[in-house]
């Protein structure tokens, strides 16, 4: 049921969405992630932080994809990379949460995410 409460809160805030950014959206995610994870998410979303709120889903997916590709290319998949792996998981999850108000966007995002993530080359 927390997802329903978050969705209702997002709808109430839609009046002021015109000037809101991806960074604003991340700062209002409920429940808030633990501090270390939130700091990492802010770092990974920094290139997208000023984008309009409507681009939150794409921004989260792009940041997660970029980080996963970097991890795989540098073979950073051990225990020391746990925070980054959690951040990738959170970003992809948040992408779907951001898209959840629009069924058409959700379907497009799912297809796009599967394609993009599957195309990330695995380090040899």
Secondary structure, DSSP 8 states (H G I E B T S, - for coil): -HHHHHHHHHHHHGGGGGG-BHHHHHHT-SS---HHHHHHHHHHHGGGTTSBGGGHHHHHHHHHHHHHHHHHHTT--SGGGHHHHHHHHHHHHHHHHHHTT-HHHHHHHHHHHHHHHHTS----
